[in-house]
């Protein structure tokens, strides 16, 4: 088994901030980025600076994790890691939305990175570190989590349960059967289709056990990810409950009491990022707050905003700061953090040595750093997750036969464009030579003619350039027509292009962001988690292509 490493800048959609962040070891951006990211993401210095927690706090944390672990059917390795947390271990944390059937491959990549970094930190520091997965169960974007993408032979197929909510409810508490008979039948049908697409692999039985009728999205996701990484002792936690909110209440209280200072600091940080040529991941405007409120009557999760008179508003209801502090005291689970406050809230509850995140989360941290400083007095290091494309043997063989690389797929974008590329390569050598000879001769003659016409008159030069562009277009059109003829003549070319694109760059998306993690678990079973952990050492700071 081998792997290739690609610079993050070769990936489609890479932001300037993430590109420079992953290049801080060798680029001139390192000093500038230290304003927002105080730790180098590719050294292990953070492992020697793990935070401490009061023993009583650790005891409460461990007790709550043990209670939740029963619902996740946790392994002995998980229970042992919870006891390590009780007795002074640090945590390497990651998290993800509770997406249907485990969500995209990137979830497995995040977990593998947290497991590997925890193991490495333990060896380097001499202090035990354990991997923890934070279920993002309080998010309310139901449409985003109610979907999972798998492959048929000819297309990407998206499965959905069709869950509905009349108001923005925390998704983790949504029942997978929708709470009705229609939903139960839809769940059964989607599980059948899932099993069919996965070839009735052993993981299908695990999925049915986790996503049984009456299960909730958070519980089903948590049990699945806990079972997949049972041997590695992944600790899974759902922090939406009252007990965990009570442990992190200091952070929520600070977000209420110090709202003006936090708002000002975030506005200033957004300006800094934009002035430096980067982007602010979260739009911060005057009156913005870091909190959501669960409506006591409807259960809706509503953003809290500051009004001009110093009041707070959630939906149509107004509150004073004293009102919110009273709610926090009596019902702490009713107040929750937004994306910028969530990691700070998390790191008040957990002894977090480092957080493992994707590009968007890393961008959040550039803004969250000011919140960390003001509330916790420190900033948790954020580490990039393993970024990878997994290529199965048959696909690797087909790519090699056609001499296709990952960047060429990014350039092609579509199956049809890749098929034309394969068609051009498959043309008889005589045809290639004739087209190349004509194209080269035409380029040379048109360049000479344009230069001559330009020397006579600027207007003549511009006219020559326009005419030359038209001729180049027609020449390229002939190339495409010749390639298309080869595709029609050799049906296997379109078939191969389809297989390559669907498996490696499906629908023009990075594989890790679209294809379900269970797609690969169905093929490689228990060997896949260990394989990903092995590659998560990140000797490659960019994107890995892993040949299975």
C-alpha positions in Angstrom: 0.0 0.0 0.0 1.4 3.4 -0.9 0.4 7.1 -0.8 1.0 10.3 -2.6 1.1 13.8 -1.1 -0.3 16.9 -2.7 0.0 20.5 -1.6 -3.3 21.9 -0.3 -3.2 24.6 -2.9 -3.9 21.9 -5.6 -7.3 21.2 -4.0 -10.4 23.0 -5.4 -11.9 25.6 -3.1 -8.8 25.9 -0.8 -8.9 29.3 1.0 -5.9 31.5 1.4 -6.1 31.3 5.1 -6.1 27.4 5.2 -3.3 27.3 2.5 -1.1 29.6 4.5 -2.0 27.9 7.8 -0.8 24.5 6.5 2.3 26.1 5.1 3.5 27.9 8.2 6.6 25.7 8.6 8.2 27.1 5.5 6.4 30.2 4.4 6.7 33.9 5.3 3.2 33.8 6.6 4.2 32.0 9.8 4.8 35.1 11.8 1.6 36.8 10.7 -0.5 33.8 11.4 0.9 33.5 14.9 -1.4 36.4 15.8 -4.3 34.1 15.4 -2.8 30.6 15.8 -0.3 30.6 18.6 0.8 26.9 18.1 2.5 25.4 15.1 0.1 22.7 13.8 2.9 20.4 12.7 4.9 20.2 15.9 4.0 18.4 19.1 4.9 21.2 21.5 1.2 21.4 22.5 1.4 18.0 24.0 3.6 19.3 26.8 1.3 22.1 27.7 -2.0 20.3 28.3 -4.4 22.1 30.7 -5.3 20.9 34.1 -8.8 20.5 35.6 -10.0 20.4 39.2 -10.3 16.8 40.4 -13.9 17.4 41.4 -14.7 18.7 37.9 -12.9 15.6 36.4 -15.0 13.4 38.6 -18.3 14.9 37.4 -17.1 14.8 33.8 -16.1 11.1 34.0 -19.4 10.1 35.7 -21.4 11.8 33.0 -19.3 10.2 30.2 -19.8 6.8 31.8 -23.6 7.2 32.0 -23.7 8.2 28.3 -21.4 5.4 27.3 -24.1 2.9 28.1 -26.3 4.3 25.4 -23.3 4.1 22.9 -22.6 0.4 23.9 -19.0 1.5 24.6 -16.1 -0.9 24.6 -13.8 -1.7 27.5 -11.2 0.5 25.8 -13.6 3.4 25.9 -14.4 2.8 29.6 -10.6 2.7 30.4 -10.1 6.0 28.6 -12.9 7.6 30.6 -11.1 6.5 33.8 -7.9 8.0 32.4 -9.7 11.3 32.1 -10.9 11.0 35.6 -7.4 10.5 36.8 -5.6 13.3 35.0 -5.4 12.5 31.3 -5.6 15.2 28.7 -8.0 15.1 25.7 -7.4 15.4 21.9 -10.9 16.4 20.7 -12.7 16.5 17.4 -16.4 16.6 16.5 -18.9 16.7 13.7 -22.5 17.1 13.0 -24.6 14.0 13.6 -25.2 13.3 9.9 -27.3 10.4 8.7 -25.6 7.0 8.7 -22.3 8.5 10.0 -22.0 11.2 7.3 -19.1 11.7 4.8 -15.7 10.1 4.9 -14.2 13.2 6.6 -15.8 12.1 9.9 -13.6 9.0 9.9 -10.6 11.1 8.9 -11.2 13.5 11.9 -11.5 10.6 14.3 -8.4 8.9 13.0 -6.4 12.1 13.4 -7.6 12.6 17.0 -6.7 9.0 17.9 -3.2 9.2 16.3 -2.5 12.6 17.9 -3.5 11.4 21.3 -1.3 8.4 21.0 1.7 10.5 19.8 1.1 13.0 22.5 1.2 10.3 25.2 4.5 9.0 23.9 6.1 12.4 23.7 4.9 14.0 26.9 4.7 11.1 29.2 1.2 12.2 30.1 -1.8 10.2 28.9 -4.0 11.7 26.2 -7.2 10.2 25.1 -9.3 10.9 21.9 -12.8 12.4 22.5 -15.5 13.0 19.9 -17.9 15.9 20.5 -21.3 15.3 18.9 -22.6 18.5 17.4 -26.1 17.6 18.4 -27.3 21.1 19.1 -27.1 22.3 15.5 -30.4 23.0 13.9 -29.6 22.6 10.1 -31.8 19.5 9.6 -31.5 19.4 5.8 -27.7 19.2 6.1 -27.6 16.2 8.4 -30.5 14.3 6.8 -28.5 13.0 3.8 -25.8 10.6 2.9 -24.2 10.0 -0.5 -23.2 6.6 -1.9 -22.4 5.2 -5.3 -24.3 3.1 -7.7 -22.5 1.9 -10.9 -23.4 5.1 -12.8 -24.1 7.9 -10.3 -23.9 9.4 -6.9 -27.1 8.4 -5.0 -28.2 10.5 -2.0 -30.3 8.8 0.7 -32.6 10.9 2.9 -35.1 10.1 5.7 -37.2 13.2 4.8 -37.2 14.4 8.4 -39.3 17.5 9.0 -39.4 20.2 11.6 -41.7 23.3 11.6 -39.1 25.2 13.6 -35.3 25.1 14.0 -35.0 22.3 16.5 -31.7 20.8 17.8 -31.1 18.0 15.3 -29.7 15.5 17.8 -33.1 15.0 19.4 -34.9 14.2 16.1 -36.1 10.7 15.9 -34.8 8.8 12.9 -38.3 7.4 12.2 -39.8 10.9 12.3 -42.1 9.7 15.2 -44.8 8.3 12.9 -45.6 5.2 10.8 -44.7 6.9 7.5 -41.3 7.8 8.8 -40.8 4.3 10.1 -41.5 2.9 6.6 -39.2 5.5 5.0 -36.4 4.5 7.4 -36.8 0.8 6.6 -36.8 1.6 2.9 -33.6 3.7 3.1 -31.9 1.1 5.2 -32.7 -1.5 2.6 -31.4 0.7 -0.2 -28.3 1.5 1.9 -27.7 -2.2 2.4 -28.1 -2.9 -1.3 -25.6 -0.2 -2.3 -23.1 -1.5 0.3 -23.5 -5.0 -0.9 -25.0 -6.3 2.3 -21.7 -6.0 4.0 -21.4 -6.7 7.8 -21.5 -3.0 8.6 -25.2 -3.0 7.4 -26.2 -4.9 10.5 -24.5 -2.3 12.7 -26.3 0.5 10.9 -29.6 -1.2 11.4 -28.9 -1.7 15.1 -27.9 2.0 15.5 -30.6 3.5 13.3 -33.4 1.5 14.8 -37.0 3.0 15.0 -37.2 5.3 18.0 -33.5 6.1 17.9 -32.5 9.8 17.8 -29.9 11.2 15.4 -27.4 12.0 18.1 -27.7 8.6 19.8 -27.6 6.6 16.5 -24.5 8.5 15.2 -22.8 8.3 18.6 -23.3 4.5 18.9 -22.1 4.0 15.3 -18.9 6.0 15.6 -18.2 4.5 19.0 -18.5 0.9 17.6 -16.4 1.7 14.6 -13.6 2.9 16.7 -14.2 0.7 19.7 -10.7 -0.9 19.6 -9.1 2.6 19.7 -11.1 3.7 22.8 -12.8 6.7 21.2 -14.8 8.5 23.9 -18.1 9.9 22.5 -20.0 12.7 24.3 -23.3 14.4 23.7 -22.9 17.8 25.5 -26.4 19.0 24.9 -27.7 17.7 28.2 -28.1 19.7 31.4 -25.2 18.2 33.3 -22.6 19.1 30.6 -24.1 22.6 30.2 -23.8 23.1 33.9 -20.0 22.1 33.8 -19.5 24.7 31.0 -21.8 27.4 32.5 -18.9 29.8 33.3 -18.4 30.2 29.5 -22.0 30.9 28.8 -22.2 33.3 31.7 -19.2 35.2 30.4 -20.8 35.5 26.9 -23.8 37.2 28.6 -22.0 39.4 31.0 -19.1 40.5 28.7 -21.0 40.6 25.5 -19.9 44.2 24.6 -16.2 43.4 25.0 -16.5 40.1 23.1 -18.4 41.8 20.3 -15.8 44.5 20.0 -13.0 42.0 20.0 -14.6 39.9 17.3 -15.4 42.9 15.1 -11.7 44.0 15.4 -10.5 40.4 14.6 -12.7 40.3 11.5 -11.2 43.5 10.3 -7.7 42.2 10.9 -8.3 39.1 8.9 -9.8 40.9 6.0 -7.1 43.6 6.0 -4.5 40.7 5.8 -6.3 39.4 2.7 -8.1 36.5 4.4 -11.8 35.9 5.2 -13.8 35.9 8.3 -15.5 32.5 8.5 -18.4 33.8 10.6 -20.0 37.1 9.8 -19.9 39.3 12.9 -22.1 42.4 13.0 -22.8 44.9 15.7 -25.4 43.4 18.1 -24.1 39.9 17.3 -24.0 37.5 20.2 -22.4 34.1 20.7 -25.5 32.4 22.1 -28.6 30.5 21.2 -31.7 30.1 23.3 -34.1 27.2 23.4 -37.6 28.5 23.5 -39.3 27.0 26.5 -42.7 26.6 24.7 -41.7 25.5 21.2 -38.3 24.0 21.8 -36.9 26.1 18.8 -33.3 27.0 18.9 -33.2 30.7 18.3 -30.2 33.1 17.9 -29.9 35.6 20.7 -29.2 39.2 19.5 -28.5 42.4 21.2 -30.9 45.3 20.5 -30.0 49.0 20.6 -31.3 49.5 24.1 -29.1 46.8 25.6 -31.8 44.2 25.7 -31.6 40.7 24.1 -34.0 39.3 21.6 -34.7 35.7 20.5 -37.4 35.5 17.9 -40.1 37.9 19.0 -39.3 37.6 22.7 -37.1 40.1 24.6 -34.9 39.4 27.6 -32.7 41.3 30.0 -29.2 40.0 30.9 -30.7 39.2 34.3 -33.4 37.1 32.6 -30.8 35.1 30.7 -28.6 34.6 33.8 -31.6 33.3 35.6 -32.4 30.8 32.8 -28.7 29.7 32.8 -28.9 29.1 36.6 -32.2 27.1 36.5 -32.1 25.5 33.0 -28.5 25.7 31.6 -29.3 23.4 28.7 -31.6 26.1 27.3 -28.6 28.3 26.4 -26.1 27.0 23.9 -23.0 28.4 22.1 -22.7 29.3 18.5 -19.8 28.2 16.2 -17.3 30.7 17.6 -18.1 30.0 21.3 -18.6 26.3 21.0 -14.9 25.3 21.2 -14.4 27.6 24.2 -17.4 26.0 25.9 -16.0 22.6 25.0 -12.6 23.4 26.5 -14.1 24.5 29.7 -15.7 21.1 30.1 -12.8 19.0 28.8 -9.0 19.1 29.5 -8.4 19.7 25.8 -4.8 19.6 24.7 -5.6 20.2 21.0 -8.6 20.2 18.7 -8.6 18.5 15.3 -10.6 20.3 12.7 -11.2 20.7 9.0 -10.6 23.9 6.9 -13.7 25.7 8.0 -13.2 24.9 11.7 -9.6 26.1 11.5 -10.9 29.4 10.0 -13.3 29.6 13.0 -10.4 29.4 15.4 -8.8 32.6 13.9 -11.8 34.4 15.2 -12.5 32.3 18.3 -9.0 33.0 19.6 -10.1 36.4 21.0 -13.0 34.7 22.8 -10.6 32.1 24.2 -8.2 34.8 25.5 -11.0 36.8 27.2 -12.8 33.9 28.8 -10.2 31.1 29.4 -7.0 33.2 29.2 -5.5 30.7 26.7 -6.0 29.5 23.2 -6.3 25.8 22.4 -4.1 24.6 19.5 -6.1 23.5 16.5 -4.6 20.8 14.3 -5.6 20.0 10.7 -7.4 16.7 10.2 -6.1 14.1 7.8 -7.2 15.1 4.3 -7.3 12.1 2.0 -8.7 10.5 -1.1 -8.9 6.7 -0.9 -8.4 4.9 -4.2 -9.4 1.2 -4.6 -7.2 -1.2 -6.6 -9.5 -1.4 -9.6 -9.8 2.4 -9.9 -6.0 2.8 -9.3 -5.4 0.3 -12.2 -7.7 2.2 -14.5 -6.1 5.6 -13.6 -2.6 4.2 -14.2 -3.7 2.7 -17.6 -4.8 6.1 -18.8 -2.1 8.0 -17.0 -4.5 10.1 -15.0 -3.5 12.0 -11.8 -5.7 13.6 -9.1 -5.0 17.2 -10.2 -6.0 16.3 -13.7 -9.4 15.1 -12.3 -9.8 18.4 -10.5 -9.1 20.2 -13.8 -11.5 18.0 -15.8 -14.3 18.5 -13.2 -16.9 16.4 -15.1 -17.1 12.8 -16.5 -17.5 14.1 -20.1 -14.4 16.3 -19.9 -12.4 13.4 -18.5 -13.7 11.1 -21.2 -12.5 13.6 -23.9 -9.1 13.6 -22.2 -9.0 9.8 -22.4 -10.2 10.0 -26.0 -7.4 12.4 -26.9 -4.8 10.0 -25.4 -6.3 7.0 -27.1 -6.0 8.6 -30.6 -3.7 6.8 -33.1 -0.2 8.2 -32.9 -0.4 9.3 -36.5 -3.5 11.4 -35.8 -1.9 13.0 -32.7 1.2 13.9 -34.8 -0.9 15.5 -37.5 -3.0 17.6 -35.1 0.1 18.6 -33.1 2.0 19.6 -36.3 -0.8 21.7 -37.6 -1.4 23.3 -34.2 2.2 24.2 -33.7 2.6 25.5 -37.2 -0.5 27.6 -36.9 0.6 29.0 -33.5 4.0 30.0 -34.9 2.5 31.6 -38.1 -0.2 33.5 -36.2 2.2 34.8 -33.6 4.5 36.1 -36.4 1.6 37.6 -38.3 0.2 39.3 -35.2 3.5 40.8 -34.3 3.9 42.1 -37.9 0.4 43.6 -38.0 1.0 45.2 -34.6 4.1 46.9 -35.9 2.1 48.4 -38.7 -0.8 49.7 -36.5 -2.2 49.0 -33.0 -5.6 48.6 -34.5 -4.4 46.1 -37.0 -2.6 44.2 -34.2 -5.8 44.0 -32.2 -7.7 42.8 -35.2 -5.1 40.1 -35.8 -5.3 39.0 -32.2 -9.1 38.6 -32.5 -8.7 36.6 -35.7 -6.0 34.5 -34.1 -8.2 33.7 -31.1 -11.0 32.5 -33.5 -8.6 30.3 -35.3 -7.2 28.8 -32.0 -10.8 28.2 -31.0 -11.6 26.3 -34.2 -8.3 24.3 -33.9 -9.3 23.3 -30.3 -12.7 22.4 -31.5 -11.2 20.0 -34.0 -9.1 18.4 -31.2 -12.2 17.9 -29.2 -14.1 16.4 -32.1 -11.3 14.0 -32.8 -11.2 13.0 -29.1 -15.0 12.7 -29.0 -14.8 10.3 -32.0 -12.4 8.1 -30.1 -14.8 8.1 -27.1 -17.7 7.0 -29.4 -15.5 4.4 -31.1 -14.2 2.9 -27.8 -17.1 2.7 -25.4 -14.8 1.6 -22.6 -13.4 5.1 -22.4 -16.6 6.7 -21.2 -17.1 3.7 -18.8 -13.6 4.2 -17.4 -14.1 8.0 -17.1 -17.3 7.4 -15.2 -15.8 5.0 -12.8 -12.8 7.2 -12.1 -14.8 10.4 -11.5 -17.5 8.8 -9.4 -15.0 7.1 -7.1 -12.3 9.8 -6.8 -14.0 13.2 -7.6 -17.7 12.5 -7.4 -20.0 15.2 -8.8 -17.0 17.6 -8.8 -16.5 17.3 -5.0 -13.6 16.0 -2.9 -14.4 12.4 -2.2 -13.9 13.0 1.6 -16.6 15.7 1.6 -19.3 13.7 -0.3 -19.0 9.9 -0.1 -20.1 8.2 3.0 -17.6 6.8 5.4 -19.6 3.6 5.6 -19.1 3.1 1.8 -15.4 2.3 2.6 -16.2 0.5 5.9 -18.4 -1.9 3.9 -15.4 -2.8 1.7 -12.5 -2.8 4.2 -14.2 -3.5 7.5 -12.2 -3.4 10.7 -8.9 -2.8 8.8 -10.0 0.7 7.7 -9.9 2.5 11.1 -6.4 1.3 11.8 -5.3 2.2 8.2 -6.6 5.7 8.6 -4.9 6.1 12.0 -1.6 5.0 10.5 -1.8 7.7 7.8 -3.0 10.4 10.2 0.6 11.0 11.4 0.6 13.7 8.8 4.1 13.4 7.5 2.3 14.9 4.5 0.9 18.3 5.7 -1.4 18.5 2.7 -3.7 16.0 0.9 -2.9 12.3 0.8 -3.9 10.0 -1.9 -4.0 6.5 -0.3 -4.0 3.5 -2.6 -5.9 0.7 -0.9 
